[in-house]
Amino acid sequence: IKGFDVNTMVGMTLLFEGSKETADRDQRAIHAIAATHAYIRDFVMNYYFLCDSFETAVPWSNVPAFIAGVRAEIEAVAASNRVEVKPIVMCRVTQVYETGACVYVYYGVNFFGVDDPLQLFFSIEQACVEVMLRHGAALSHHHGIGKHRKKWLPHVISTPSLRMIEGIKRAIDPTNVFATNNIIDT
């Protein structure tokens, strides 16, 4: 399909190691290869494949239950939206700390026959955030809360903390140059 052999396609995460020169050389080579196969997202969307990833920080005692919960919720949301093929859900721990771990979640759902794929995406997002909240996970480890998770911020930090963030924003950006509305409305 479109020059791709779907039986040999693979997704990957790369880490470039070695000297700076070696890592830079290898990264340039991979970017050149990737540029010849750009827009894979559009390709998979043509075949009704919705995918996303998110990261969070989870206390060690909750990591196994969090991963099981995310998998179960994504599968349940997919089933309730008449998704016929079981979703792909993968997790990995990328950073470890004394108190917990950064967990990345990657998922893919075939949305063929789904009436409202965007609603499916938002339902999965809602379910995943609810799992995060149940297991004491952060809304984000390092990617940031963003506009689509901002509504859950009052569930994880107090009103005084939100007011403190607003005060800092006003103090360092009095002319509202950074009016992104990612965490607070400006």
VOPAGU-2260 file (C-alpha; in pm, 1 decimal, decimal comma):
REM VOPAGU-2260
SITE   aa  ch    i         X         Y         Z
SITE  ILE   A    0       0,0       0,0       0,0
SITE  LYS   A    1     153,8     329,3    -113,1
SITE  GLY   A    2     488,2     152,4    -141,5
SITE  PHE   A    3     477,7      23,4     217,6
SITE  ASP   A    4     476,7    -346,0     298,9
SITE  VAL   A    5     228,2    -350,7     586,7
SITE  ASN   A    6     364,8    -686,3     698,6
SITE  THR   A    7     706,2    -533,7     767,4
SITE  MET   A    8     614,6    -187,6     902,0
SITE  VAL   A    9     739,6     -97,5    1247,1
SITE  GLY   A   10     742,1     201,2    1480,6
SITE  MET   A   11    1047,8     283,6    1685,4
SITE  THR   A   12    1203,5     510,7    1941,6
SITE  LEU   A   13    1569,8     588,7    1885,3
SITE  LEU   A   14    1848,9     687,0    2121,9
SITE  PHE   A   15    2167,8     818,5    1964,4
SITE  GLU   A   16    2478,6     724,1    2161,3
SITE  GLY   A   17    2851,1     774,2    2125,9
SITE  SER   A   18    3048,8    1092,1    2076,8
SITE  LYS   A   19    2863,5    1408,4    1980,2
SITE  GLU   A   20    2995,7    1373,8    1625,6
SITE  THR   A   21    2881,4    1010,8    1599,0
SITE  ALA   A   22    2537,6    1084,1    1744,0
SITE  ASP   A   23    2494,7    1388,6    1515,8
SITE  ARG   A   24    2598,1    1185,5    1209,7
SITE  ASP   A   25    2360,4     901,3    1295,8
SITE  GLN   A   26    2075,6    1141,2    1366,3
SITE  ARG   A   27    2123,9    1316,2    1030,4
SITE  ALA   A   28    2116,9     979,3     852,9
SITE  ILE   A   29    1794,5     875,4    1027,1
SITE  HIS   A   30    1631,8    1212,8     956,1
SITE  ALA   A   31    1717,4    1175,6     586,4
SITE  ILE   A   32    1554,3     832,4     579,4
SITE  ALA   A   33    1250,0     956,7     771,5
SITE  ALA   A   34    1209,8    1254,3     536,6
SITE  THR   A   35    1160,0    1014,9     246,3
SITE  HIS   A   36     872,0     850,2     436,4
SITE  ALA   A   37     713,5    1157,0     593,2
SITE  TYR   A   38     348,1    1190,3     683,0
SITE  ILE   A   39     301,7     834,4     806,6
SITE  ARG   A   40      26,9     977,1    1030,8
SITE  ASP   A   41    -178,4    1070,6     725,9
SITE  PHE   A   42    -113,0     726,8     580,8
SITE  VAL   A   43    -244,5     545,2     887,2
SITE  MET   A   44    -544,2     779,3     917,1
SITE  ASN   A   45    -645,0     673,0     566,0
SITE  TYR   A   46    -674,2     322,8     710,1
SITE  TYR   A   47    -879,1     429,2    1013,9
SITE  PHE   A   48    -596,1     411,4    1265,5
SITE  LEU   A   49    -601,5     663,2    1549,9
SITE  CYS   A   50    -295,3     670,8    1773,1
SITE  ASP   A   51    -155,6     887,4    2048,1
SITE  SER   A   52      86,2     883,7    2337,5
SITE  PHE   A   53     113,3    1052,5    2673,5
SITE  GLU   A   54     348,4    1047,9    2968,0
SITE  THR   A   55     297,2    1079,3    3339,9
SITE  ALA   A   56     475,9    1033,4    3671,4
SITE  VAL   A   57     338,6     750,8    3887,2
SITE  PRO   A   58     429,6     645,5    4242,9
SITE  TRP   A   59     609,8     307,9    4242,4
SITE  SER   A   60     335,9     139,3    4442,8
SITE  ASN   A   61      82,6     229,5    4173,1
SITE  VAL   A   62     276,2     162,0    3851,0
SITE  PRO   A   63     141,3    -191,8    3785,8
SITE  ALA   A   64    -219,0     -95,0    3864,8
SITE  PHE   A   65    -187,9     223,7    3659,0
SITE  ILE   A   66     -66,4      32,5    3353,2
SITE  ALA   A   67    -337,7    -233,3    3392,8
SITE  GLY   A   68    -599,0      38,3    3444,9
SITE  VAL   A   69    -497,8     236,2    3136,8
SITE  ARG   A   70    -505,1     -75,6    2922,3
SITE  ALA   A   71    -846,8    -179,9    3057,5
SITE  GLU   A   72    -998,3     167,0    3013,2
SITE  ILE   A   73    -874,5     211,3    2656,1
SITE  GLU   A   74   -1012,1    -130,9    2567,9
SITE  ALA   A   75   -1344,7     -54,3    2741,5
SITE  VAL   A   76   -1386,2     281,0    2566,3
SITE  ALA   A   77   -1304,4     120,1    2233,2
SITE  ALA   A   78   -1559,2    -157,3    2291,5
SITE  SER   A   79   -1828,9      90,7    2396,0
SITE  ASN   A   80   -1769,3     278,2    2068,6
SITE  ARG   A   81   -1813,0     -38,0    1859,4
SITE  VAL   A   82   -1442,7     -69,2    1776,0
SITE  GLU   A   83   -1414,1    -418,6    1631,0
SITE  VAL   A   84   -1037,3    -470,0    1664,9
SITE  LYS   A   85    -874,1    -478,8    2007,8
SITE  PRO   A   86    -664,4    -162,2    2059,9
SITE  ILE   A   87    -287,5    -173,3    2082,2
SITE  VAL   A   88    -168,4     -40,8    2419,8
SITE  MET   A   89     200,4     -27,6    2507,9
SITE  CYS   A   90     373,0     122,7    2810,3
SITE  ARG   A   91     734,3     182,9    2903,0
SITE  VAL   A   92     919,3     333,5    3195,4
SITE  THR   A   93    1162,4     600,9    3078,1
SITE  GLN   A   94    1288,7     758,1    3399,4
SITE  VAL   A   95    1308,3     620,1    3750,1
SITE  TYR   A   96    1318,5     804,2    4079,8
SITE  GLU   A   97    1319,8     707,9    4444,1
SITE  THR   A   98     945,4     771,8    4469,5
SITE  GLY   A   99     817,5     665,2    4128,8
SITE  ALA   A  100     861,6     645,2    3755,2
SITE  CYS   A  101     785,9     829,7    3435,7
SITE  VAL   A  102     555,7     603,6    3234,4
SITE  TYR   A  103     484,7     656,7    2865,3
SITE  VAL   A  104     164,3     512,7    2722,5
SITE  TYR   A  105     124,8     455,2    2348,6
SITE  TYR   A  106    -201,8     336,0    2201,3
SITE  GLY   A  107    -359,9     274,1    1865,6
SITE  VAL   A  108    -724,2     215,0    1779,7
SITE  ASN   A  109    -882,1     113,6    1449,9
SITE  PHE   A  110   -1181,8     345,5    1417,1
SITE  PHE   A  111   -1338,1     192,1    1104,9
SITE  GLY   A  112   -1715,7     211,4    1144,8
SITE  VAL   A  113   -1701,3     446,3    1445,0
SITE  ASP   A  114   -1956,6     725,9    1407,2
SITE  ASP   A  115   -1745,0     997,5    1570,8
SITE  PRO   A  116   -1368,8     923,0    1582,5
SITE  LEU   A  117   -1291,5    1256,6    1749,2
SITE  GLN   A  118   -1533,2    1174,6    2030,3
SITE  LEU   A  119   -1363,2     834,7    2059,2
SITE  PHE   A  120   -1028,5    1013,3    2104,7
SITE  PHE   A  121   -1168,8    1247,0    2371,6
SITE  SER   A  122   -1337,6     956,2    2551,0
SITE  ILE   A  123   -1007,7     768,6    2563,0
SITE  GLU   A  124    -834,4    1083,4    2691,6
SITE  GLN   A  125   -1097,9    1126,3    2964,3
SITE  ALA   A  126   -1068,4     762,2    3069,5
SITE  CYS   A  127    -688,0     776,8    3081,8
SITE  VAL   A  128    -687,7    1092,9    3293,5
SITE  GLU   A  129    -935,3     932,1    3533,5
SITE  VAL   A  130    -693,9     637,5    3569,1
SITE  MET   A  131    -412,4     886,8    3636,1
SITE  LEU   A  132    -614,7    1057,9    3907,8
SITE  ARG   A  133    -714,3     725,8    4069,9
SITE  HIS   A  134    -352,3     613,2    4090,2
SITE  GLY   A  135    -193,5     936,7    4212,4
SITE  ALA   A  136     -24,4    1004,7    3879,1
SITE  ALA   A  137      67,7    1349,6    3753,5
SITE  LEU   A  138    -123,4    1499,3    3460,5
SITE  SER   A  139     214,1    1514,3    3287,7
SITE  HIS   A  140     572,0    1426,9    3373,2
SITE  HIS   A  141     751,9    1677,8    3149,0
SITE  HIS   A  142     545,5    1752,7    2837,2
SITE  GLY   A  143     319,5    1993,0    3024,4
SITE  ILE   A  144     -50,2    2000,3    3099,8
SITE  GLY   A  145    -160,9    2173,0    2781,5
SITE  LYS   A  146    -502,0    2302,9    2689,4
SITE  HIS   A  147    -674,8    1967,3    2669,1
SITE  ARG   A  148    -581,3    1862,4    3025,7
SITE  LYS   A  149    -612,0    2202,7    3189,5
SITE  LYS   A  150    -965,5    2128,5    3310,8
SITE  TRP   A  151    -825,9    1857,0    3543,8
SITE  LEU   A  152    -568,4    2084,0    3708,2
SITE  PRO   A  153    -797,3    2171,6    4004,6
SITE  HIS   A  154    -814,3    1796,8    4081,1
SITE  VAL   A  155    -439,3    1774,7    4137,6
SITE  ILE   A  156    -340,8    2111,7    4286,1
SITE  SER   A  157    -515,0    2336,8    4535,1
SITE  THR   A  158    -686,3    2669,5    4472,5
SITE  PRO   A  159    -405,7    2855,8    4657,8
SITE  SER   A  160    -152,8    2683,5    4430,8
SITE  LEU   A  161    -345,3    2792,6    4121,7
SITE  ARG   A  162    -357,5    3149,4    4255,7
SITE  MET   A  163      17,5    3135,9    4316,0
SITE  ILE   A  164      74,3    3030,9    3953,5
SITE  GLU   A  165    -149,9    3316,3    3837,4
SITE  GLY   A  166      48,7    3559,8    4054,1
SITE  ILE   A  167     380,8    3440,8    3915,5
SITE  LYS   A  168     244,0    3471,7    3561,7
SITE  ARG   A  169     129,0    3830,0    3626,7
SITE  ALA   A  170     464,4    3919,1    3786,6
SITE  ILE   A  171     689,7    3785,6    3510,9
SITE  ASP   A  172     459,9    3853,2    3214,1
SITE  PRO   A  173     261,5    4168,8    3299,9
SITE  THR   A  174     186,2    4247,7    2933,9
SITE  ASN   A  175      67,7    3890,3    2868,6
SITE  VAL   A  176     316,0    3814,5    2591,2
SITE  PHE   A  177     295,2    3443,5    2671,6
SITE  ALA   A  178     -84,1    3424,6    2646,2
SITE  THR   A  179    -100,3    3054,4    2566,1
SITE  ASN   A  180    -382,5    2969,2    2808,9
SITE  ASN   A  181    -220,4    2631,0    2870,7
SITE  ILE   A  182    -245,9    2632,8    3249,5
SITE  ILE   A  183    -437,2    2947,0    3340,8
SITE  ASP   A  184    -671,0    3168,0    3145,4
SITE  THR   A  185    -501,4    3494,2    3056,8
